[in-house]
């Protein structure tokens, strides 16, 4: 399975060489570490997933000496690896650009958002295709723009205020509960994706 994870990293090498330096630029232009981190994690993880969705890629993967459980597991572990790379880049970028240490609760919040997103995105993508997920995200973005421009002009400010409120909580029990819930959701999603993928016919 380690070879499958290595394969994803190698296939993403060119994208990482472009996206991670671009992350430095966004950190320089935009001080919202959470927004930048979440967007870059989404982009890298879903691009890695989409590369293996082609029929030829699935036929090749299933002809290799790997079980379908290992194929799915490599995607979930790979998502954690890519998230770690983005978070590490953010930490280094903040030290170089802003001369400040990134707060651990911001990094934890980014990781939690990614874990929840993957928990829903991967089973959906295995059941259908990731392109439908991207279409749904496009529709949600359009609805967001319509809401902001028509009904709730300060929606973005409200969302940022909500995130800051969550981060302002100084309760280790609350953080521990949130982390546990996210991990359990991730594990359930992992098992569900294995079940869905094991039943697919290529």
C-alpha positions as a Markdown table, in Angstrom:
| # | Residue | x | y | z |
|---|---|---|---|---|
| 1 | Unk | 0.0 | 0.0 | 0.0 |
| 2 | Unk | 2.9 | 2.3 | 0.6 |
| 3 | Unk | 3.7 | 2.1 | -3.1 |
| 4 | Unk | 0.1 | 3.3 | -3.9 |
| 5 | Unk | 0.6 | 6.3 | -1.6 |
| 6 | Unk | 4.0 | 7.0 | -3.2 |
| 7 | Unk | 2.4 | 6.7 | -6.7 |
| 8 | Unk | -0.1 | 9.4 | -5.7 |
| 9 | Unk | 2.7 | 11.7 | -4.5 |
| 10 | Unk | 4.7 | 11.1 | -7.7 |
| 11 | Unk | 1.7 | 11.8 | -9.9 |
| 12 | Unk | 1.0 | 15.0 | -8.0 |
| 13 | Unk | 4.7 | 16.1 | -8.1 |
| 14 | Unk | 4.3 | 18.7 | -10.8 |
| 15 | Unk | 1.1 | 20.0 | -9.2 |
| 16 | Unk | 2.7 | 20.2 | -5.8 |
| 17 | Unk | 5.7 | 22.1 | -7.3 |
| 18 | Unk | 3.2 | 24.7 | -8.6 |
| 19 | Unk | 0.6 | 24.8 | -5.9 |
| 20 | Unk | 2.8 | 24.8 | -2.8 |
| 21 | Unk | 4.9 | 27.9 | -4.0 |
| 22 | Unk | 1.6 | 29.5 | -5.0 |
| 23 | Unk | 0.5 | 29.0 | -1.4 |
| 24 | Unk | 3.3 | 31.3 | -0.3 |
| 25 | Unk | 1.9 | 34.0 | -2.6 |
| 26 | Unk | -1.6 | 33.6 | -1.2 |
| 27 | Unk | -0.3 | 33.8 | 2.3 |
| 28 | Unk | 1.4 | 37.0 | 1.4 |
| 29 | Unk | -1.7 | 38.5 | -0.1 |
| 30 | Unk | -4.3 | 37.0 | 2.2 |
| 31 | Unk | -3.9 | 36.9 | 6.0 |
| 32 | Unk | -6.8 | 34.3 | 6.4 |
| 33 | Unk | -4.7 | 31.2 | 7.0 |
| 34 | Unk | -7.8 | 29.0 | 7.4 |
| 35 | Unk | -9.3 | 30.0 | 4.1 |
| 36 | Unk | -6.1 | 29.5 | 2.1 |
| 37 | Unk | -5.3 | 26.2 | 3.8 |
| 38 | Unk | -8.7 | 24.7 | 3.2 |
| 39 | Unk | -8.9 | 25.7 | -0.5 |
| 40 | Unk | -5.4 | 24.3 | -1.2 |
| 41 | Unk | -6.1 | 21.1 | 0.6 |
| 42 | Unk | -9.3 | 20.6 | -1.3 |
| 43 | Unk | -7.6 | 21.3 | -4.6 |
| 44 | Unk | -4.7 | 18.9 | -4.1 |
| 45 | Unk | -6.6 | 16.0 | -2.6 |
| 46 | Unk | -9.5 | 16.0 | -5.1 |
| 47 | Unk | -7.1 | 16.3 | -8.0 |
| 48 | Unk | -5.2 | 13.3 | -6.8 |
| 49 | Unk | -8.5 | 11.4 | -6.5 |
| 50 | Unk | -9.7 | 12.4 | -10.0 |
| 51 | Unk | -6.5 | 11.1 | -11.6 |
| 52 | Unk | -7.5 | 7.5 | -10.7 |
| 53 | Unk | -11.1 | 7.8 | -11.9 |
| 54 | Unk | -10.4 | 7.1 | -15.5 |
| 55 | Unk | -11.6 | 3.6 | -16.6 |
| 56 | Unk | -8.1 | 2.7 | -17.8 |
| 57 | Unk | -6.6 | 3.7 | -14.5 |
| 58 | Unk | -9.2 | 1.6 | -12.6 |
| 59 | Unk | -8.5 | -1.4 | -14.8 |
| 60 | Unk | -4.8 | -1.0 | -14.2 |
| 61 | Unk | -5.1 | -0.6 | -10.5 |
| 62 | Unk | -7.3 | -3.7 | -10.2 |
| 63 | Unk | -4.9 | -5.8 | -12.3 |
| 64 | Unk | -2.1 | -5.1 | -9.8 |
| 65 | Unk | -1.5 | -7.2 | -6.7 |
| 66 | Unk | -3.5 | -4.9 | -4.5 |
| 67 | Unk | -6.8 | -5.5 | -2.9 |
| 68 | Unk | -9.6 | -2.9 | -3.3 |
| 69 | Unk | -9.3 | -2.3 | 0.4 |
| 70 | Unk | -5.7 | -1.2 | 0.0 |
| 71 | Unk | -6.6 | 1.0 | -3.0 |
| 72 | Unk | -9.2 | 2.9 | -1.0 |
| 73 | Unk | -7.1 | 3.0 | 2.1 |
| 74 | Unk | -4.2 | 4.5 | 0.2 |
| 75 | Unk | -6.5 | 7.4 | -0.8 |
| 76 | Unk | -7.5 | 8.1 | 2.8 |
| 77 | Unk | -3.9 | 8.0 | 4.0 |
| 78 | Unk | -2.7 | 10.0 | 1.0 |
| 79 | Unk | -5.3 | 12.7 | 1.9 |
| 80 | Unk | -3.7 | 13.0 | 5.3 |
| 81 | Unk | -0.2 | 13.2 | 3.8 |
| 82 | Unk | -1.3 | 16.0 | 1.4 |
| 83 | Unk | -3.0 | 17.9 | 4.2 |
| 84 | Unk | 0.2 | 17.6 | 6.3 |
| 85 | Unk | 2.2 | 19.0 | 3.4 |
| 86 | Unk | -0.1 | 22.0 | 3.1 |
| 87 | Unk | -0.1 | 22.7 | 6.8 |
| 88 | Unk | 3.7 | 22.4 | 6.9 |
| 89 | Unk | 3.9 | 24.9 | 4.0 |
| 90 | Unk | 1.6 | 27.3 | 5.9 |
| 91 | Unk | 3.7 | 27.1 | 9.0 |
| 92 | Unk | 7.0 | 27.7 | 7.0 |
| 93 | Unk | 5.3 | 30.4 | 4.9 |
| 94 | Unk | 4.0 | 32.3 | 8.0 |
| 95 | Unk | 7.5 | 32.2 | 9.6 |
| 96 | Unk | 9.2 | 33.5 | 6.4 |
| 97 | Unk | 6.6 | 36.0 | 5.3 |
| 98 | Unk | 4.9 | 37.3 | 8.5 |
| 99 | Unk | 7.6 | 36.4 | 11.0 |
| 100 | Unk | 4.9 | 34.7 | 13.2 |
| 101 | Unk | 4.2 | 31.2 | 14.4 |
| 102 | Unk | 0.9 | 29.8 | 13.1 |
| 103 | Unk | -1.5 | 29.1 | 15.9 |
| 104 | Unk | -2.1 | 25.4 | 16.5 |
| 105 | Unk | -5.9 | 25.9 | 16.8 |
| 106 | Unk | -6.0 | 27.3 | 13.2 |
| 107 | Unk | -4.1 | 24.3 | 11.9 |
| 108 | Unk | -6.3 | 22.0 | 13.9 |
| 109 | Unk | -9.4 | 23.7 | 12.5 |
| 110 | Unk | -8.1 | 23.4 | 8.9 |
| 111 | Unk | -7.4 | 19.7 | 9.4 |
| 112 | Unk | -10.9 | 19.1 | 11.0 |
| 113 | Unk | -12.6 | 20.8 | 8.0 |
| 114 | Unk | -10.6 | 18.7 | 5.6 |
| 115 | Unk | -11.4 | 15.5 | 7.5 |
| 116 | Unk | -15.1 | 16.3 | 7.5 |
| 117 | Unk | -15.0 | 17.2 | 3.8 |
| 118 | Unk | -13.2 | 14.0 | 2.8 |
| 119 | Unk | -15.6 | 11.9 | 4.9 |
| 120 | Unk | -18.4 | 13.0 | 2.7 |
| 121 | Unk | -16.6 | 13.6 | -0.6 |
| 122 | Unk | -14.8 | 10.2 | -1.0 |
| 123 | Unk | -17.8 | 8.0 | -0.5 |
| 124 | Unk | -19.8 | 10.3 | -2.8 |
| 125 | Unk | -17.1 | 10.2 | -5.4 |
| 126 | Unk | -16.7 | 6.4 | -5.2 |
| 127 | Unk | -20.5 | 6.0 | -5.6 |
| 128 | Unk | -20.8 | 8.4 | -8.5 |
| 129 | Unk | -17.8 | 10.5 | -9.8 |
| 130 | Unk | -15.8 | 13.4 | -8.4 |
| 131 | Unk | -16.9 | 15.5 | -11.4 |
| 132 | Unk | -20.5 | 15.5 | -10.0 |
| 133 | Unk | -19.1 | 16.7 | -6.6 |
| 134 | Unk | -17.3 | 19.5 | -8.3 |
| 135 | Unk | -20.5 | 20.5 | -10.1 |
| 136 | Unk | -22.3 | 20.5 | -6.8 |
| 137 | Unk | -19.6 | 22.7 | -5.3 |
| 138 | Unk | -20.0 | 25.0 | -8.3 |
| 139 | Unk | -23.7 | 25.3 | -7.7 |
| 140 | Unk | -23.1 | 26.0 | -4.0 |
| 141 | Unk | -20.7 | 28.7 | -4.9 |
| 142 | Unk | -23.2 | 30.3 | -7.2 |
| 143 | Unk | -25.9 | 30.2 | -4.5 |
| 144 | Unk | -23.4 | 31.7 | -2.0 |
| 145 | Unk | -22.7 | 34.6 | -4.5 |
| 146 | Unk | -26.5 | 35.1 | -5.0 |
| 147 | Unk | -27.1 | 35.1 | -1.2 |
| 148 | Unk | -24.2 | 37.6 | -0.6 |
| 149 | Unk | -25.3 | 39.9 | -3.4 |
| 150 | Unk | -29.0 | 39.7 | -2.8 |
| 151 | Unk | -30.1 | 38.7 | 0.7 |
| 152 | Unk | -27.2 | 38.6 | 3.1 |
| 153 | Unk | -24.4 | 41.1 | 2.1 |
| 154 | Unk | -22.4 | 40.4 | 5.2 |
| 155 | Unk | -22.5 | 36.6 | 5.0 |
| 156 | Unk | -18.8 | 36.3 | 4.6 |
| 157 | Unk | -18.2 | 38.5 | 7.7 |
| 158 | Unk | -20.7 | 36.3 | 9.6 |
| 159 | Unk | -18.9 | 33.1 | 8.6 |
| 160 | Unk | -15.5 | 34.6 | 9.6 |
| 161 | Unk | -16.9 | 35.8 | 12.9 |
| 162 | Unk | -18.4 | 32.3 | 13.5 |
| 163 | Unk | -15.0 | 30.7 | 12.9 |
| 164 | Unk | -13.3 | 33.2 | 15.2 |
| 165 | Unk | -15.9 | 32.4 | 17.9 |
| 166 | Unk | -15.1 | 28.7 | 17.6 |
| 167 | Unk | -11.4 | 29.3 | 17.8 |
| 168 | Unk | -11.8 | 31.6 | 20.8 |
| 169 | Unk | -13.2 | 28.8 | 22.9 |
| 170 | Unk | -10.6 | 27.8 | 25.6 |
| 171 | Unk | -11.9 | 24.4 | 26.4 |
| 172 | Unk | -9.7 | 21.4 | 25.9 |
| 173 | Unk | -12.6 | 19.0 | 26.4 |
| 174 | Unk | -14.5 | 20.7 | 23.6 |
| 175 | Unk | -11.5 | 20.4 | 21.2 |
| 176 | Unk | -11.0 | 16.7 | 22.2 |
| 177 | Unk | -14.7 | 16.0 | 21.6 |
| 178 | Unk | -14.5 | 17.7 | 18.1 |
| 179 | Unk | -11.3 | 15.8 | 17.2 |
| 180 | Unk | -12.8 | 12.5 | 18.3 |
| 181 | Unk | -16.0 | 13.1 | 16.4 |
| 182 | Unk | -14.0 | 14.0 | 13.2 |
| 183 | Unk | -11.8 | 10.9 | 13.5 |
| 184 | Unk | -14.8 | 8.6 | 14.0 |
| 185 | Unk | -16.6 | 10.2 | 11.0 |
| 186 | Unk | -13.4 | 9.7 | 9.0 |
| 187 | Unk | -13.1 | 6.0 | 10.0 |
| 188 | Unk | -16.8 | 5.4 | 9.2 |
| 189 | Unk | -16.3 | 7.1 | 5.8 |
| 190 | Unk | -13.2 | 4.9 | 5.2 |
| 191 | Unk | -15.2 | 1.7 | 5.8 |
| 192 | Unk | -18.1 | 2.9 | 3.7 |
| 193 | Unk | -15.8 | 3.8 | 0.8 |
| 194 | Unk | -14.2 | 0.3 | 0.9 |
| 195 | Unk | -17.7 | -1.3 | 0.8 |
| 196 | Unk | -18.8 | 0.9 | -2.1 |
| 197 | Unk | -15.6 | 0.4 | -4.1 |
| 198 | Unk | -15.5 | -3.4 | -3.5 |
| 199 | Unk | -18.9 | -3.7 | -5.2 |
| 200 | Unk | -18.0 | -1.6 | -8.3 |
| 201 | Unk | -17.6 | -3.3 | -11.7 |
| 202 | Unk | -15.0 | -2.0 | -14.2 |
